[in-house]
Every structure is written in C-alpha cells, then in structure tokens.
Amino acid sequence: MMKLKIAIQKSGRLHDDSIKLLKECGIDINNGVNKLKTEASNFPLEVFFLRDDDIPQYIEDGVADIGIVGENVVLEKKKQVNIVEKLGFGKCRLSMAVPKTMEYSTVKDLENTRIATSYPVIVNEFLQRNGIKAEIHEISGSVEIAPGIGLADAICDLVSSGSTLFMNGLKEVETVLKSEAVLAACHNLQPEQQILLDKLLFRIQAVKKAKNNKYILLNAPNEKLNDIIGLLPGMKSPTVLPLAEQGWSSVHSVLNENDFWDIIESLKAAGAQGILVVPIEKMVI
C-alpha cells in the first residue's frame, strides 16, 4: 500500500505540537527516542524527523510528500512547495529590534544600519518594500547578542513573548512577518498521494474546528425561547428539546470561542439557566 510521507521537526518548538496534532487526528505514531523515521500503525503514513530548515528542501525533492514547518521557514527557503493548511500553533512573529537606547520613530531609522538575522531573504524583501538600504549580516544563532558585541545596530529574529529581547537590552520596533506552523506539500503529488493528503486534511480541519468552538446546553423558559434562540448561531440552528417540567425547554448549540463570553452574558440576561459548556473533541461539517 502506498504511504504518505510527512516530515516534522525532530526537536524544538514545533515537534511536540506536531505529534499531538497527528494523535488528535486518530493517527497512532511510535516516536521512540532518537528515531529518525517511523510509521503510523493505523493510517498509511510514514514520518521523518528532520531539522526544520531542511524540511522544505525534502518536500521539493519529493523525499517527503508533506511537512509541518514554520511559515517563516517556507518563506525564507523559497522552495517549490505549496502551503495547504495553516495549523494554528507555533505562532510567533519575525520582528526588528534595536537597542533600548536607540531613538526610533519610523522604519526609515533603519537606513544605513547593520542588521543581524537568520532570515536574510525575508529581511531583504522587507527592506526593499520599504525602500531601505541596510547591510544584512547573516548569523545562525544567538542573534540577540549582535548589537551588544558590536556586530550589528539592529536585529531581526523570531519573537514570542519578547523576554529574550528585554534581557539583552533590546526593544521591538517593527513586525516583519507573523508566522505559525503550516502544512506544506510537494507541488506535484501523485493522485494516490493527493487522496491520502485529502483524508489527512479532513481530520486536521475537524480537529481545528473543534478547538475553536464550544458545545453549550442550557435551560430556557418557553416564553423566552425565541429571544434565546436568536442569540445562538449554531452550525445550522440550535436543537430544542422539551423538558419534563412544563414551560421549559433544553437548548443545545455550538459557539465560536471568540464570541463565547459575550453570547453567554446575553443568554443569562435573556433568561437562560443551567448553562453547561462542553469541549468538542472533533467537529465534522
């Protein structure tokens, strides 16, 4: 049987979340210590554990059919791969930072500076878009110390909380790119591989939808039922069931995480009682 070959980070910030996603998709993977290749026991999937910087090249060469990798790596490496799904984890930003003592008001303040970064391609494109001439110093790690040792006037690096910048006397001044983990695919998959990818995407999208929604159950007095139903979008429409007590109904629906608290408050005000909120494991639409 043909297997779909997926590359994921062998260690680092995306590894654990990538494995977790596959397991949430019902795919059982034995990722033993120091293993560079394994197979799923219940889905035609072969898994390669690679350096994240190498994943786009492996996909372009057809060694791997798909891969989970940071969007920033895909854009930096410029390989012939397709981004087929954003995965919602590993979120960060690629930002410009300068010493706290430097006066900075606009991007034009980067003119004629030396910028240290591990992402020269993305930085060069950013500078060109803004009409800035600067000298790019490509370094592979510990970018944040470059200004302190006199190597650069500014840096461009990945930022999550900003604590590393703060500890090194730097301040964030420009967001160059917002990035997250993506599922990238070879641009010329065979039909059999595309079928397997579509099956995997179906599972991934069901998991993602479930994380973004909550299932709620509530009791509503019948005289307030129309008002309460009007507050609930649901997937199609809320489910309404009569309760044993006359004059009351049970209402079931699904709420988006982003709207959750505002709608719950409105439901309470409209007369809803006994509101239960349940996480959704999978959501197939």
Backbone hydrogen bonds, N-H to C=O, Kabsch-Sander energy under -0.5 kcal/mol:
donor,donor_aa,acceptor,acceptor_aa,energy
4,L,44,P,-2.8
6,I,4,L,-0.6
6,I,46,E,-3.1
7,A,66,I,-2.1
8,I,48,F,-2.8
10,K,50,L,-2.4
15,H,12,G,-0.7
16,D,12,G,-0.7
18,S,14,L,-2.0
19,I,15,H,-2.3
20,K,16,D,-2.5
21,L,17,D,-2.3
22,L,18,S,-2.1
23,K,19,I,-2.1
24,E,20,K,-2.4
25,C,21,L,-1.4
26,G,23,K,-1.7
27,I,22,L,-2.3
28,D,26,G,-0.6
29,I,27,I,-0.6
30,N,39,E,-0.7
31,N,29,I,-1.0
32,G,30,N,-1.0
35,K,32,G,-1.7
38,T,47,V,-2.2
40,A,45,L,-2.7
41,S,28,D,-2.0
45,L,43,F,-2.7
46,E,4,L,-2.9
47,V,38,T,-3.2
48,F,6,I,-2.9
49,F,36,L,-2.3
50,L,8,I,-2.6
50,L,48,F,-0.7
54,D,51,R,-1.2
55,I,51,R,-0.9
55,I,52,D,-0.8
58,Y,54,D,-2.1
59,I,55,I,-2.1
60,E,56,P,-2.6
61,D,57,Q,-2.4
62,G,59,I,-1.1
63,V,58,Y,-1.5
64,A,58,Y,-1.7
65,D,5,K,-1.7
66,I,5,K,-2.3
67,G,184,A,-2.2
68,I,7,A,-2.3
69,V,67,G,-0.6
69,V,182,V,-2.0
71,E,180,E,-2.2
73,V,70,G,-0.7
74,V,70,G,-1.7
75,L,71,E,-2.3
76,E,72,N,-1.8
77,K,73,V,-2.5
78,K,74,V,-1.4
79,K,74,V,-0.5
81,V,79,K,-1.9
82,N,185,A,-3.0
84,V,82,N,-0.8
84,V,183,L,-2.7
85,E,183,L,-1.2
87,L,181,A,-2.7
88,G,181,A,-0.6
92,C,179,S,-2.4
93,R,159,V,-2.0
94,L,177,L,-3.3
95,S,93,R,-0.7
95,S,157,D,-2.6
96,M,174,E,-2.8
97,A,155,I,-2.6
98,V,171,K,-2.2
100,K,169,G,-2.3
102,M,99,P,-1.9
109,D,106,T,-2.0
110,L,107,V,-2.0
111,E,108,K,-1.6
112,N,133,K,-3.9
113,T,110,L,-1.8
115,I,113,T,-0.5
115,I,135,E,-3.3
116,A,114,R,-0.5
116,A,154,A,-2.5
117,T,137,H,-2.3
118,S,156,C,-0.7
123,V,119,Y,-2.3
124,N,120,P,-2.4
125,E,121,V,-2.1
126,F,122,I,-2.1
127,L,123,V,-2.6
128,Q,124,N,-2.3
129,R,125,E,-2.3
130,N,126,F,-1.4
131,G,128,Q,-1.1
132,I,127,L,-2.8
134,A,132,I,-0.6
135,E,113,T,-2.9
136,I,134,A,-0.6
137,H,115,I,-3.3
137,H,135,E,-0.5
138,E,136,I,-0.6
139,I,117,T,-2.1
139,I,137,H,-0.6
145,I,142,S,-1.3
146,A,143,V,-1.8
149,I,145,I,-1.4
150,G,147,P,-1.1
151,L,146,A,-2.1
152,A,146,A,-1.0
153,D,114,R,-2.4
154,A,114,R,-2.1
155,I,97,A,-2.5
156,C,116,A,-2.2
157,D,95,S,-2.0
159,V,93,R,-3.0
166,F,162,G,-2.1
167,M,163,S,-2.4
168,N,164,T,-1.0
168,N,165,L,-0.7
169,G,166,F,-1.6
170,L,165,L,-2.7
171,K,98,V,-2.9
173,V,96,M,-2.8
174,E,96,M,-1.3
176,V,94,L,-2.8
176,V,174,E,-0.7
177,L,94,L,-1.6
179,S,92,C,-2.8
179,S,177,L,-0.5
181,A,89,F,-3.0
182,V,69,V,-2.8
183,L,85,E,-3.2
184,A,67,G,-2.9
184,A,182,V,-0.7
185,A,82,N,-2.9
186,C,65,D,-2.8
187,H,80,Q,-0.7
189,L,186,C,-0.7
194,Q,190,Q,-2.5
195,I,191,P,-2.0
196,L,192,E,-1.7
197,L,193,Q,-2.5
198,D,194,Q,-2.6
199,K,195,I,-1.9
200,L,196,L,-2.2
201,L,197,L,-3.0
202,F,198,D,-2.1
203,R,199,K,-1.5
204,I,200,L,-2.6
205,Q,201,L,-2.9
206,A,202,F,-1.6
207,V,203,R,-2.2
208,K,204,I,-2.6
209,K,205,Q,-2.4
210,A,206,A,-1.8
211,K,207,V,-1.8
212,N,208,K,-1.3
213,N,210,A,-1.2
214,K,255,L,-2.7
215,Y,278,V,-2.7
216,I,214,K,-0.5
216,I,253,S,-2.8
217,L,276,L,-2.3
218,L,251,V,-2.1
219,N,273,Q,-3.1
220,A,249,S,-3.0
222,N,247,G,-3.1
224,K,221,P,-2.1
225,L,222,N,-1.1
228,I,224,K,-2.3
229,I,225,L,-3.0
230,G,226,N,-1.9
231,L,227,D,-0.5
231,L,228,I,-1.2
232,L,229,I,-1.5
234,G,254,V,-0.9
239,T,252,H,-2.6
241,L,250,S,-2.8
243,L,248,W,-2.1
248,W,245,E,-1.3
249,S,220,A,-2.4
250,S,241,L,-3.8
251,V,218,L,-3.0
252,H,239,T,-2.8
253,S,216,I,-2.2
255,L,214,K,-2.9
257,E,212,N,-3.3
259,D,256,N,-1.0
260,F,256,N,-0.8
260,F,257,E,-0.6
263,I,259,D,-2.1
264,I,260,F,-2.5
265,E,261,W,-2.2
266,S,262,D,-1.7
267,L,263,I,-2.6
268,K,264,I,-2.2
269,A,265,E,-2.1
270,A,266,S,-1.7
271,G,267,L,-0.5
271,G,268,K,-1.3
272,A,267,L,-2.5
273,Q,219,N,-2.9
276,L,217,L,-3.6
278,V,215,Y,-3.4
280,I,210,A,-0.5
280,I,213,N,-0.6
283,M,206,A,-0.9
285,I,283,M,-0.5
